Amino acid sequence: MDNSKNVLIGIGFVVVVIGALFIWGKQSSPGVAPIVSGTSALSAVETSFDFGSISMAAGKVKHVFSIRNGSSTPVRLTKLYTSCMCTTAQLMTLAKKVGPYGMPGHGFIPGIDITLAPQEEAVVEAVFDPAAHGPAGVGKIERAVFVETETGLPFELRFTAQVTP
């Protein structure tokens, strides 16, 4: 009787822990970058890029996105982060350069405090390491870089690639 009581208590504990982790994960999701709909003062001529076929053996690849404050008021940029640990990003204006920053939950990602004047442009450089996931990382990939403003609304820049060994 004591043994079955201990088993039931153990199972109950595991269920509570898994439930708590599930609820916590739904609320915080530090490893998953949010996809938020809505409008942003930021814009870009190109919000997605396809690297095509890239080889793990050839090393890291990078792409530069130009973003613009399309509004008539200044916009404060507060965060820069990526959707995966295999990707880093840095942001550059004429006056300042920040980064490289990666995925939330994989290292400290400090806030940034950059204000873009109306119609001012900035550059976001995304760097992807196709070897970061090892042999399991071959095939089609989709990654994103997020530039968050003081409104909390992330502006998303995406890229894809076909990773080969």
PyMOL commands that place a pseudoatom at each C-alpha (Angstrom):
pseudoatom trace, name=CA, resn=MET, resi=1, chain=A, elem=C, hetatm=0, pos=[0.000, 0.000, 0.000]
pseudoatom trace, name=CA, resn=ASP, resi=2, chain=A, elem=C, hetatm=0, pos=[2.850, 2.411, 0.864]
pseudoatom trace, name=CA, resn=ASN, resi=3, chain=A, elem=C, hetatm=0, pos=[4.539, 1.726, -2.481]
pseudoatom trace, name=CA, resn=SER, resi=4, chain=A, elem=C, hetatm=0, pos=[1.406, 2.543, -4.534]
pseudoatom trace, name=CA, resn=LYS, resi=5, chain=A, elem=C, hetatm=0, pos=[0.859, 5.691, -2.484]
pseudoatom trace, name=CA, resn=ASN, resi=6, chain=A, elem=C, hetatm=0, pos=[4.400, 6.846, -3.296]
pseudoatom trace, name=CA, resn=VAL, resi=7, chain=A, elem=C, hetatm=0, pos=[3.878, 6.052, -6.979]
pseudoatom trace, name=CA, resn=LEU, resi=8, chain=A, elem=C, hetatm=0, pos=[0.643, 8.089, -7.044]
pseudoatom trace, name=CA, resn=ILE, resi=9, chain=A, elem=C, hetatm=0, pos=[2.320, 11.022, -5.285]
pseudoatom trace, name=CA, resn=GLY, resi=10, chain=A, elem=C, hetatm=0, pos=[5.221, 10.837, -7.758]
pseudoatom trace, name=CA, resn=ILE, resi=11, chain=A, elem=C, hetatm=0, pos=[2.878, 10.773, -10.755]
pseudoatom trace, name=CA, resn=GLY, resi=12, chain=A, elem=C, hetatm=0, pos=[0.905, 13.699, -9.325]
pseudoatom trace, name=CA, resn=PHE, resi=13, chain=A, elem=C, hetatm=0, pos=[4.088, 15.698, -8.843]
pseudoatom trace, name=CA, resn=VAL, resi=14, chain=A, elem=C, hetatm=0, pos=[5.232, 15.025, -12.426]
pseudoatom trace, name=CA, resn=VAL, resi=15, chain=A, elem=C, hetatm=0, pos=[1.818, 16.085, -13.798]
pseudoatom trace, name=CA, resn=VAL, resi=16, chain=A, elem=C, hetatm=0, pos=[1.927, 19.341, -11.793]
pseudoatom trace, name=CA, resn=VAL, resi=17, chain=A, elem=C, hetatm=0, pos=[5.489, 20.119, -12.941]
pseudoatom trace, name=CA, resn=ILE, resi=18, chain=A, elem=C, hetatm=0, pos=[4.679, 19.404, -16.607]
pseudoatom trace, name=CA, resn=GLY, resi=19, chain=A, elem=C, hetatm=0, pos=[1.502, 21.502, -16.371]
pseudoatom trace, name=CA, resn=ALA, resi=20, chain=A, elem=C, hetatm=0, pos=[3.414, 24.390, -14.809]
pseudoatom trace, name=CA, resn=LEU, resi=21, chain=A, elem=C, hetatm=0, pos=[6.113, 24.223, -17.485]
pseudoatom trace, name=CA, resn=PHE, resi=22, chain=A, elem=C, hetatm=0, pos=[3.458, 24.144, -20.215]
pseudoatom trace, name=CA, resn=ILE, resi=23, chain=A, elem=C, hetatm=0, pos=[1.684, 27.210, -18.820]
pseudoatom trace, name=CA, resn=TRP, resi=24, chain=A, elem=C, hetatm=0, pos=[4.984, 29.059, -18.249]
pseudoatom trace, name=CA, resn=GLY, resi=25, chain=A, elem=C, hetatm=0, pos=[6.100, 28.224, -21.802]
pseudoatom trace, name=CA, resn=LYS, resi=26, chain=A, elem=C, hetatm=0, pos=[2.857, 29.573, -23.262]
pseudoatom trace, name=CA, resn=GLN, resi=27, chain=A, elem=C, hetatm=0, pos=[3.298, 32.849, -21.385]
pseudoatom trace, name=CA, resn=SER, resi=28, chain=A, elem=C, hetatm=0, pos=[6.977, 33.547, -21.877]
pseudoatom trace, name=CA, resn=SER, resi=29, chain=A, elem=C, hetatm=0, pos=[8.274, 31.441, -24.810]
pseudoatom trace, name=CA, resn=PRO, resi=30, chain=A, elem=C, hetatm=0, pos=[11.807, 32.889, -24.573]
pseudoatom trace, name=CA, resn=GLY, resi=31, chain=A, elem=C, hetatm=0, pos=[13.095, 30.712, -27.387]
pseudoatom trace, name=CA, resn=VAL, resi=32, chain=A, elem=C, hetatm=0, pos=[10.304, 31.511, -29.815]
pseudoatom trace, name=CA, resn=ALA, resi=33, chain=A, elem=C, hetatm=0, pos=[10.169, 34.915, -31.379]
pseudoatom trace, name=CA, resn=PRO, resi=34, chain=A, elem=C, hetatm=0, pos=[6.645, 36.289, -31.552]
pseudoatom trace, name=CA, resn=ILE, resi=35, chain=A, elem=C, hetatm=0, pos=[4.830, 36.877, -34.788]
pseudoatom trace, name=CA, resn=VAL, resi=36, chain=A, elem=C, hetatm=0, pos=[2.651, 39.903, -34.260]
pseudoatom trace, name=CA, resn=SER, resi=37, chain=A, elem=C, hetatm=0, pos=[0.217, 41.324, -36.728]
pseudoatom trace, name=CA, resn=GLY, resi=38, chain=A, elem=C, hetatm=0, pos=[-0.393, 45.021, -36.987]
pseudoatom trace, name=CA, resn=THR, resi=39, chain=A, elem=C, hetatm=0, pos=[1.280, 48.045, -38.425]
pseudoatom trace, name=CA, resn=SER, resi=40, chain=A, elem=C, hetatm=0, pos=[4.674, 49.475, -37.690]
pseudoatom trace, name=CA, resn=ALA, resi=41, chain=A, elem=C, hetatm=0, pos=[6.318, 52.799, -38.420]
pseudoatom trace, name=CA, resn=LEU, resi=42, chain=A, elem=C, hetatm=0, pos=[9.193, 50.736, -39.822]
pseudoatom trace, name=CA, resn=SER, resi=43, chain=A, elem=C, hetatm=0, pos=[9.240, 49.623, -43.414]
pseudoatom trace, name=CA, resn=ALA, resi=44, chain=A, elem=C, hetatm=0, pos=[11.641, 47.956, -45.817]
pseudoatom trace, name=CA, resn=VAL, resi=45, chain=A, elem=C, hetatm=0, pos=[11.745, 47.520, -49.565]
pseudoatom trace, name=CA, resn=GLU, resi=46, chain=A, elem=C, hetatm=0, pos=[12.787, 43.915, -48.918]
pseudoatom trace, name=CA, resn=THR, resi=47, chain=A, elem=C, hetatm=0, pos=[11.411, 42.049, -45.886]
pseudoatom trace, name=CA, resn=SER, resi=48, chain=A, elem=C, hetatm=0, pos=[12.428, 38.576, -47.052]
pseudoatom trace, name=CA, resn=PHE, resi=49, chain=A, elem=C, hetatm=0, pos=[15.447, 37.131, -48.818]
pseudoatom trace, name=CA, resn=ASP, resi=50, chain=A, elem=C, hetatm=0, pos=[16.268, 33.713, -50.260]
pseudoatom trace, name=CA, resn=PHE, resi=51, chain=A, elem=C, hetatm=0, pos=[19.913, 32.636, -50.094]
pseudoatom trace, name=CA, resn=GLY, resi=52, chain=A, elem=C, hetatm=0, pos=[19.108, 29.733, -52.428]
pseudoatom trace, name=CA, resn=SER, resi=53, chain=A, elem=C, hetatm=0, pos=[21.271, 26.656, -51.990]
pseudoatom trace, name=CA, resn=ILE, resi=54, chain=A, elem=C, hetatm=0, pos=[24.094, 27.077, -49.477]
pseudoatom trace, name=CA, resn=SER, resi=55, chain=A, elem=C, hetatm=0, pos=[26.649, 24.573, -48.216]
pseudoatom trace, name=CA, resn=MET, resi=56, chain=A, elem=C, hetatm=0, pos=[27.464, 23.947, -44.569]
pseudoatom trace, name=CA, resn=ALA, resi=57, chain=A, elem=C, hetatm=0, pos=[31.080, 23.528, -45.607]
pseudoatom trace, name=CA, resn=ALA, resi=58, chain=A, elem=C, hetatm=0, pos=[31.211, 27.031, -47.150]
pseudoatom trace, name=CA, resn=GLY, resi=59, chain=A, elem=C, hetatm=0, pos=[30.588, 28.699, -43.785]
pseudoatom trace, name=CA, resn=LYS, resi=60, chain=A, elem=C, hetatm=0, pos=[28.445, 31.615, -42.682]
pseudoatom trace, name=CA, resn=VAL, resi=61, chain=A, elem=C, hetatm=0, pos=[26.387, 33.735, -45.071]
pseudoatom trace, name=CA, resn=LYS, resi=62, chain=A, elem=C, hetatm=0, pos=[25.012, 37.215, -44.510]
pseudoatom trace, name=CA, resn=HIS, resi=63, chain=A, elem=C, hetatm=0, pos=[22.429, 39.547, -45.954]
pseudoatom trace, name=CA, resn=VAL, resi=64, chain=A, elem=C, hetatm=0, pos=[21.807, 43.238, -45.348]
pseudoatom trace, name=CA, resn=PHE, resi=65, chain=A, elem=C, hetatm=0, pos=[18.276, 44.609, -45.015]
pseudoatom trace, name=CA, resn=SER, resi=66, chain=A, elem=C, hetatm=0, pos=[17.604, 48.353, -45.143]
pseudoatom trace, name=CA, resn=ILE, resi=67, chain=A, elem=C, hetatm=0, pos=[14.824, 49.590, -42.888]
pseudoatom trace, name=CA, resn=ARG, resi=68, chain=A, elem=C, hetatm=0, pos=[13.226, 53.039, -42.712]
pseudoatom trace, name=CA, resn=ASN, resi=69, chain=A, elem=C, hetatm=0, pos=[11.124, 55.015, -40.278]
pseudoatom trace, name=CA, resn=GLY, resi=70, chain=A, elem=C, hetatm=0, pos=[8.267, 55.798, -42.643]
pseudoatom trace, name=CA, resn=SER, resi=71, chain=A, elem=C, hetatm=0, pos=[6.383, 57.934, -40.134]
pseudoatom trace, name=CA, resn=SER, resi=72, chain=A, elem=C, hetatm=0, pos=[6.433, 61.666, -39.505]
pseudoatom trace, name=CA, resn=THR, resi=73, chain=A, elem=C, hetatm=0, pos=[7.604, 61.216, -35.900]
pseudoatom trace, name=CA, resn=PRO, resi=74, chain=A, elem=C, hetatm=0, pos=[10.769, 59.706, -34.390]
pseudoatom trace, name=CA, resn=VAL, resi=75, chain=A, elem=C, hetatm=0, pos=[10.671, 55.970, -33.611]
pseudoatom trace, name=CA, resn=ARG, resi=76, chain=A, elem=C, hetatm=0, pos=[12.711, 54.454, -30.786]
pseudoatom trace, name=CA, resn=LEU, resi=77, chain=A, elem=C, hetatm=0, pos=[14.131, 50.996, -31.443]
pseudoatom trace, name=CA, resn=THR, resi=78, chain=A, elem=C, hetatm=0, pos=[14.346, 48.980, -28.235]
pseudoatom trace, name=CA, resn=LYS, resi=79, chain=A, elem=C, hetatm=0, pos=[15.323, 45.383, -29.112]
pseudoatom trace, name=CA, resn=LEU, resi=80, chain=A, elem=C, hetatm=0, pos=[17.044, 43.370, -31.815]
pseudoatom trace, name=CA, resn=TYR, resi=81, chain=A, elem=C, hetatm=0, pos=[16.885, 39.567, -31.768]
pseudoatom trace, name=CA, resn=THR, resi=82, chain=A, elem=C, hetatm=0, pos=[16.672, 36.482, -33.963]
pseudoatom trace, name=CA, resn=SER, resi=83, chain=A, elem=C, hetatm=0, pos=[14.445, 33.427, -34.214]
pseudoatom trace, name=CA, resn=CYS, resi=84, chain=A, elem=C, hetatm=0, pos=[17.218, 30.859, -33.851]
pseudoatom trace, name=CA, resn=MET, resi=85, chain=A, elem=C, hetatm=0, pos=[20.634, 30.418, -32.272]
pseudoatom trace, name=CA, resn=CYS, resi=86, chain=A, elem=C, hetatm=0, pos=[22.126, 29.839, -35.731]
pseudoatom trace, name=CA, resn=THR, resi=87, chain=A, elem=C, hetatm=0, pos=[21.446, 33.479, -36.637]
pseudoatom trace, name=CA, resn=THR, resi=88, chain=A, elem=C, hetatm=0, pos=[22.858, 36.751, -35.340]
pseudoatom trace, name=CA, resn=ALA, resi=89, chain=A, elem=C, hetatm=0, pos=[21.991, 40.315, -36.285]
pseudoatom trace, name=CA, resn=GLN, resi=90, chain=A, elem=C, hetatm=0, pos=[23.422, 43.763, -35.876]
pseudoatom trace, name=CA, resn=LEU, resi=91, chain=A, elem=C, hetatm=0, pos=[21.857, 47.152, -36.539]
pseudoatom trace, name=CA, resn=MET, resi=92, chain=A, elem=C, hetatm=0, pos=[23.722, 50.142, -37.917]
pseudoatom trace, name=CA, resn=THR, resi=93, chain=A, elem=C, hetatm=0, pos=[22.771, 53.781, -38.324]
pseudoatom trace, name=CA, resn=LEU, resi=94, chain=A, elem=C, hetatm=0, pos=[25.028, 56.638, -39.349]
pseudoatom trace, name=CA, resn=ALA, resi=95, chain=A, elem=C, hetatm=0, pos=[25.593, 57.393, -35.662]
pseudoatom trace, name=CA, resn=LYS, resi=96, chain=A, elem=C, hetatm=0, pos=[25.625, 53.988, -33.952]
pseudoatom trace, name=CA, resn=LYS, resi=97, chain=A, elem=C, hetatm=0, pos=[26.203, 50.253, -34.375]
pseudoatom trace, name=CA, resn=VAL, resi=98, chain=A, elem=C, hetatm=0, pos=[24.750, 47.607, -32.004]
pseudoatom trace, name=CA, resn=GLY, resi=99, chain=A, elem=C, hetatm=0, pos=[25.071, 43.868, -31.906]
pseudoatom trace, name=CA, resn=PRO, resi=100, chain=A, elem=C, hetatm=0, pos=[25.545, 41.225, -32.894]
pseudoatom trace, name=CA, resn=TYR, resi=101, chain=A, elem=C, hetatm=0, pos=[22.588, 39.823, -30.973]
pseudoatom trace, name=CA, resn=GLY, resi=102, chain=A, elem=C, hetatm=0, pos=[21.023, 36.393, -31.181]
pseudoatom trace, name=CA, resn=MET, resi=103, chain=A, elem=C, hetatm=0, pos=[18.028, 34.449, -30.000]
pseudoatom trace, name=CA, resn=PRO, resi=104, chain=A, elem=C, hetatm=0, pos=[16.372, 35.247, -26.672]
pseudoatom trace, name=CA, resn=GLY, resi=105, chain=A, elem=C, hetatm=0, pos=[17.218, 32.583, -24.126]
pseudoatom trace, name=CA, resn=HIS, resi=106, chain=A, elem=C, hetatm=0, pos=[20.640, 31.863, -25.675]
pseudoatom trace, name=CA, resn=GLY, resi=107, chain=A, elem=C, hetatm=0, pos=[22.744, 34.538, -24.070]
pseudoatom trace, name=CA, resn=PHE, resi=108, chain=A, elem=C, hetatm=0, pos=[22.104, 37.989, -22.741]
pseudoatom trace, name=CA, resn=ILE, resi=109, chain=A, elem=C, hetatm=0, pos=[20.368, 40.304, -25.183]
pseudoatom trace, name=CA, resn=PRO, resi=110, chain=A, elem=C, hetatm=0, pos=[20.420, 43.859, -23.891]
pseudoatom trace, name=CA, resn=GLY, resi=111, chain=A, elem=C, hetatm=0, pos=[17.906, 46.433, -24.938]
pseudoatom trace, name=CA, resn=ILE, resi=112, chain=A, elem=C, hetatm=0, pos=[18.977, 48.928, -27.539]
pseudoatom trace, name=CA, resn=ASP, resi=113, chain=A, elem=C, hetatm=0, pos=[18.130, 52.596, -27.507]
pseudoatom trace, name=CA, resn=ILE, resi=114, chain=A, elem=C, hetatm=0, pos=[18.302, 53.958, -31.021]
pseudoatom trace, name=CA, resn=THR, resi=115, chain=A, elem=C, hetatm=0, pos=[15.964, 56.631, -32.296]
pseudoatom trace, name=CA, resn=LEU, resi=116, chain=A, elem=C, hetatm=0, pos=[15.283, 56.889, -35.998]
pseudoatom trace, name=CA, resn=ALA, resi=117, chain=A, elem=C, hetatm=0, pos=[14.182, 60.316, -37.156]
pseudoatom trace, name=CA, resn=PRO, resi=118, chain=A, elem=C, hetatm=0, pos=[11.288, 60.522, -39.630]
pseudoatom trace, name=CA, resn=GLN, resi=119, chain=A, elem=C, hetatm=0, pos=[12.346, 58.936, -42.948]
pseudoatom trace, name=CA, resn=GLU, resi=120, chain=A, elem=C, hetatm=0, pos=[15.755, 57.950, -41.501]
pseudoatom trace, name=CA, resn=GLU, resi=121, chain=A, elem=C, hetatm=0, pos=[17.189, 54.632, -42.614]
pseudoatom trace, name=CA, resn=ALA, resi=122, chain=A, elem=C, hetatm=0, pos=[19.143, 51.962, -40.772]
pseudoatom trace, name=CA, resn=VAL, resi=123, chain=A, elem=C, hetatm=0, pos=[20.770, 48.712, -41.856]
pseudoatom trace, name=CA, resn=VAL, resi=124, chain=A, elem=C, hetatm=0, pos=[20.181, 45.300, -40.308]
pseudoatom trace, name=CA, resn=GLU, resi=125, chain=A, elem=C, hetatm=0, pos=[22.807, 42.671, -41.111]
pseudoatom trace, name=CA, resn=ALA, resi=126, chain=A, elem=C, hetatm=0, pos=[21.644, 39.073, -40.634]
pseudoatom trace, name=CA, resn=VAL, resi=127, chain=A, elem=C, hetatm=0, pos=[24.326, 36.372, -40.378]
pseudoatom trace, name=CA, resn=PHE, resi=128, chain=A, elem=C, hetatm=0, pos=[23.316, 32.710, -40.705]
pseudoatom trace, name=CA, resn=ASP, resi=129, chain=A, elem=C, hetatm=0, pos=[25.599, 29.799, -39.791]
pseudoatom trace, name=CA, resn=PRO, resi=130, chain=A, elem=C, hetatm=0, pos=[24.384, 26.759, -41.783]
pseudoatom trace, name=CA, resn=ALA, resi=131, chain=A, elem=C, hetatm=0, pos=[26.627, 24.429, -39.734]
pseudoatom trace, name=CA, resn=ALA, resi=132, chain=A, elem=C, hetatm=0, pos=[25.153, 25.468, -36.360]
pseudoatom trace, name=CA, resn=HIS, resi=133, chain=A, elem=C, hetatm=0, pos=[22.664, 22.586, -36.259]
pseudoatom trace, name=CA, resn=GLY, resi=134, chain=A, elem=C, hetatm=0, pos=[25.105, 19.955, -37.486]
pseudoatom trace, name=CA, resn=PRO, resi=135, chain=A, elem=C, hetatm=0, pos=[24.077, 17.202, -39.913]
pseudoatom trace, name=CA, resn=ALA, resi=136, chain=A, elem=C, hetatm=0, pos=[20.434, 17.495, -38.820]
pseudoatom trace, name=CA, resn=GLY, resi=137, chain=A, elem=C, hetatm=0, pos=[20.367, 21.045, -40.192]
pseudoatom trace, name=CA, resn=VAL, resi=138, chain=A, elem=C, hetatm=0, pos=[20.238, 20.163, -43.890]
pseudoatom trace, name=CA, resn=GLY, resi=139, chain=A, elem=C, hetatm=0, pos=[17.193, 21.031, -45.955]
pseudoatom trace, name=CA, resn=LYS, resi=140, chain=A, elem=C, hetatm=0, pos=[14.933, 24.052, -46.197]
pseudoatom trace, name=CA, resn=ILE, resi=141, chain=A, elem=C, hetatm=0, pos=[15.301, 26.617, -43.392]
pseudoatom trace, name=CA, resn=GLU, resi=142, chain=A, elem=C, hetatm=0, pos=[13.354, 29.747, -42.536]
pseudoatom trace, name=CA, resn=ARG, resi=143, chain=A, elem=C, hetatm=0, pos=[14.709, 32.264, -40.015]
pseudoatom trace, name=CA, resn=ALA, resi=144, chain=A, elem=C, hetatm=0, pos=[13.847, 35.774, -38.909]
pseudoatom trace, name=CA, resn=VAL, resi=145, chain=A, elem=C, hetatm=0, pos=[15.358, 38.874, -37.385]
pseudoatom trace, name=CA, resn=PHE, resi=146, chain=A, elem=C, hetatm=0, pos=[13.139, 41.106, -35.264]
pseudoatom trace, name=CA, resn=VAL, resi=147, chain=A, elem=C, hetatm=0, pos=[13.542, 44.832, -34.667]
pseudoatom trace, name=CA, resn=GLU, resi=148, chain=A, elem=C, hetatm=0, pos=[11.271, 45.893, -31.817]
pseudoatom trace, name=CA, resn=THR, resi=149, chain=A, elem=C, hetatm=0, pos=[10.105, 49.453, -31.240]
pseudoatom trace, name=CA, resn=GLU, resi=150, chain=A, elem=C, hetatm=0, pos=[8.931, 51.189, -28.087]
pseudoatom trace, name=CA, resn=THR, resi=151, chain=A, elem=C, hetatm=0, pos=[5.389, 50.040, -28.921]
pseudoatom trace, name=CA, resn=GLY, resi=152, chain=A, elem=C, hetatm=0, pos=[6.558, 46.450, -28.398]
pseudoatom trace, name=CA, resn=LEU, resi=153, chain=A, elem=C, hetatm=0, pos=[5.600, 45.588, -31.965]
pseudoatom trace, name=CA, resn=PRO, resi=154, chain=A, elem=C, hetatm=0, pos=[8.404, 43.619, -33.658]
pseudoatom trace, name=CA, resn=PHE, resi=155, chain=A, elem=C, hetatm=0, pos=[9.217, 44.364, -37.286]
pseudoatom trace, name=CA, resn=GLU, resi=156, chain=A, elem=C, hetatm=0, pos=[10.131, 41.092, -38.983]
pseudoatom trace, name=CA, resn=LEU, resi=157, chain=A, elem=C, hetatm=0, pos=[12.818, 40.483, -41.584]
pseudoatom trace, name=CA, resn=ARG, resi=158, chain=A, elem=C, hetatm=0, pos=[12.882, 36.903, -42.921]
pseudoatom trace, name=CA, resn=PHE, resi=159, chain=A, elem=C, hetatm=0, pos=[15.267, 34.766, -44.911]
pseudoatom trace, name=CA, resn=THR, resi=160, chain=A, elem=C, hetatm=0, pos=[15.234, 31.250, -46.313]
pseudoatom trace, name=CA, resn=ALA, resi=161, chain=A, elem=C, hetatm=0, pos=[17.848, 28.851, -47.652]
pseudoatom trace, name=CA, resn=GLN, resi=162, chain=A, elem=C, hetatm=0, pos=[18.285, 25.298, -48.824]
pseudoatom trace, name=CA, resn=VAL, resi=163, chain=A, elem=C, hetatm=0, pos=[21.141, 23.955, -46.680]
pseudoatom trace, name=CA, resn=THR, resi=164, chain=A, elem=C, hetatm=0, pos=[23.326, 21.208, -48.142]
pseudoatom trace, name=CA, resn=PRO, resi=165, chain=A, elem=C, hetatm=0, pos=[26.205, 19.302, -46.483]
for i in range(1, 165): cmd.bond("trace and resi %d" % i, "trace and resi %d" % (i + 1))
show_as sticks, trace
zoom trace
